[in-house]
Each structure stands twice: as C-alpha cells, then as structure tokens.
Amino acid sequence: MSIFVTGSTGYIGSYVVAGLLRGHAERLALLVRARSTDEARQRLWRSLQLHMDFDEFRARLDERVDVFLGDITEPHLGLPAGAYERLVAKTDSIIHIAASLNRKSAKVCLNVNLRGSLEVLKLARAAHANHGLRRFSDVSTTAVAGERSGEVVREDTAIDWQRSDYDPYARTKKFAEHMLHELLPDVSRIVFRPSIVLGDSRFAATTQFDMVRAFVMLARLPVLPFRPDWRLDIVPADYVGRAIVELHQRERVEHASYHLSSGEDSLRYEQIVRSLQLHGRPMRHVFVPRLNPSFAALVGACSNTPTRFGIARPASLLKVFLPYLCFDTVFDNARVVRALGERPAPFDRYASRLLDFAVDNAMTYPFKAWPDRIQSEPETAVYA
C-alpha cells in the first residue's frame, strides 16, 4: 500500500516527500505532470535536491517510489485505465498538495484548485470503496479566512461564507475545503492551512522566490507604507513540512484542521526591519501608514511598465501579496504547537541569510543537472 501525494515537485511538496522518505517506511505514489519517465525523474530531482544529494535521491526513489505520469485536471488524473485501477487498489492514504497559486487568474485557479481537487477526491472515494482509505490530508491556506483586519483567527472560525475573498486563489481553496467535507464524510480528514511560507529556518537556500522578491523590494525602500506594529504571520517551510508529515502519519489526531503558522508569536514590521538592519542592512526605514493607498497605486503602475525596466515582475508580485502584507492578522497555532511540542522558528532568526541567498543568487536556485555518469532510465516503477 502507498501514500498518494500530489504536488510532489512543488516547494512544500518537496518537504513532505523528503520527510516521508526519510522518516517513514511506506511506499509513495507520486503524480507528476510530465511527458516521459525521464522528464518526471528530472522534475523530481530538481525538487528534492534542496533536501538530499543525488545518491540518496536515486536510492530512495528506486526503493520506495512509484511515479504516475498524469495531471490532476484531467479525468482519472490523466492516467490510462490500468494505471488508475492500480492507483485505486494501492492507495492507503492521500496528501493533496498540488494547487495553483496564481492569484490573478480565476481560470487557472478554477481548473487546478477546484477541478483538480475534485479528481483527487474521486480517487479517494474509489479507494475508500475498494478497501477503505486511512486518511485524506488537504494542504489548504490561511487565505481561506478572507478579508480580515487586526484579528487573531482560529481554525474553527476561519471559514466565513459571508466574508469577501482577496483573490481567486483564496476563493477556490476555500471551496476545495468544502468539497472535502461534503464528499468524504466517512474518511479521517485533516486540513492544513499554512500562512506565509518563507524560507527554511535551518539553512539559507530556497527554491521559491515569489514572496522573497517582494521582501527584497520592501527591504530596499526607505519609506514603508505600513504601521510598525502590524504583524506578519510568517512560518518556515521546514516546520510546515514536518507538521504535515507527522500529523498525517499519526494513528489519531485531535483536530480536523490545523493552522501552520506563527500565531501570536508573529513578528511586527519594526522587528523584521530591525533584524535586517542588524545583519548588514543599515538602511533607515520610516513607517508612514497613510501612504498605503498611494503606494498600492504606485505598485500597480510599476507592474505595468515595460519588462526592460526591470521592475514589472517584482511590482506584480508585490501587488498580488500586498493585501496579505497589510491586513495585520495572525492565525492561532496553538493546535499544531501542542501536537508537535515545538513552536516554529521566528522569521528574524533566519530572514537575513534568506535574503542574502536570494540576492547573491539573483533570485534563482543553483539547480544541479542529472549527473552525466548516471543513465536517466530508472528502476523506479513508472505508470503512464
């Protein structure tokens, strides 16, 4: 039997897969969007090299991983009948991570976050009818809480259908949670809601730069259109990955939903700025919250400038994330802290080295290619 994982080639997915391969014995069935066995393994290597060297990757993949070449937006996950039937028969539990974070495109979010989640839920129903499904874990987001201001949000009050959403991503993830509860009422279910996932508390490297770009842009601004006491709920990816793996694998869990966040320990803007100044960033920042509307308009204008100016991409990202940087809302994390017996590392403990890595590497991760000495055709079972 296997744990079926979607989104294994994504940022959070890489932490979950690495944690399962290193800390648990079950086989993994990974759905990878690729045209060939070789392309699938290349994508997995790009994802997992943040966590392990090639020799470990190759050994663990060949020993315990089945790769399914498919797409969650296609009927039966884009798999041939035989491969789909095998997946149904061998799936013991599911961790659904795959999602579109395209906060501007309602079409993309609808296809991936709703239609894709529906296909994964149909697989879960088929597996449950076939032999019983041990658990379904859904990686959602705290963005499902909708528009907020100056609040501490707890898991049981996060979903409010009368509240407006910031973007299509939040709206579709909220409805995906609803589908999970409606379509799998008799299966053990866990909903994980990460807040702003940024960097790793153990090392500087990251392969995810969207939010980092926004922070680098802010770090270079002498005037910040925020209140110094506004809080940002930032959590490191290593804590998120550990929580998903450990709670999914437990025989019993206390709750059906967990905020993977910094909660009441979330830092205020003045603390984040001070930590950057203490690590070689002496720029003096002035907080002027009344400039927030003008700043938002300026960011919008910059996002539409010609690409050759070099500011459109970071401005576009900042425009998307700006509402989440201004709502001064944190998500209570008492449940996950109690479950793991540990709080997440605060952002100021690792923020400076994360930004240094991003700037020094021009917002890219130095990916290693598949070694020439190794033939790329695997022993790993691949189903297409």
C-alpha positions, 0 to 999 in steps of 0.5 A: 500500500502507498501514500498518494501525494500530489504536488510532489515537485512543488516547494512544500511538496518537496518537504513532505516527500523528503520527510516521508522518505526519510522518516517513514517506511511506506511506499509513495505514489507520486503524480507528476505532470510530465511527458516521459519517465525521464522528464518526471525523474528530472522534475523530481530531482530538481525538487528534492535536491534542496533536501538530499544529494543525488545518491540518496535521491536515486536510492530512495526513489528506486526503493520506495517510489512509484511515479504516475505520469498524469495531471490532476485536471484531467479525468482519472488524473490523466492516467490510462485505465490500468494505471488508475485501477492500480492507483485505486487498489494501492492507495492507503492514504492521500496528501493533496498538495498540488494547487495553483497559486496564481492569484490573478487568474480565476481560470487557472485557479478554477481548473487546478484548485477546484477541478483538480481537487475534485479528481483527487477526491474521486480517487479517494472515494474509489479507494475508500470503496475498494478497501477503505482509505486511512486518511485524506490530508488537504494542504489548504491556506490561511487565505481561506479566512478572507478579508480580515483586519487586526484579528487573531483567527482560529481554525474553527472560525476561519471559514466565513461564507459571508466574508469577501475573498482577496483573490481567486486563489483564496476563493477556490481553496476555500471551496476545495475545503468544502468539497472535502467535507461534503464528499468524504464524510466517512474518511479521517480528514485533516486540513492544513492551512499554512500562512506565509511560507518563507524560507527554511529556518535551518539553512539559507537556500530556497527554491521559491522566490515569489514572496522573497522578491517582494521582501527584497523590494520592501527591504530596499525602500526607505519609506514603508507604507505600513504601521510598525506594529502590524504583524506578519504571520510568517512560518518556515517551510521546514516546520510546515513540512514536518507538521504535515508529515507527522500529523498525517502519519499519526494513528489519531489526531485531535483536530480536523484542521490545523493552522501552520503558522506563527500565531501570536508569536508573529513578528511586527514590521519594526522587528523584521526591519530591525533584524535586517538592519542588524545583519548588514542592512543599515538602511533607515526605514520610516513607517508612514501608514497613510501612504498605503493607498498611494503606494498600492497605486504606485505598485500597480503602475510599476507592474505595468511598465515595460519588462526592460525596466526591470521592475514589472515582475517584482511590482506584480508580485508585490501587488498580488501579496500586498493585501496579505502584507497589510491586513495585520492578522495572525492565525492561532497555532496553538493546535499544531504547537501542542501536537508537535511540542515545538513552536516554529522558528521566528522569521528574524532568526533566519530572514537575513541569510534568506535574503542574502541567498536570494540576492547573491543568487539573483533570485534563482536556485543553483539547480544541479543537472542529472549527473552525466555518469548516471543513465536517466532510465530508472528502476523506479516503477513508472505508470503512464 
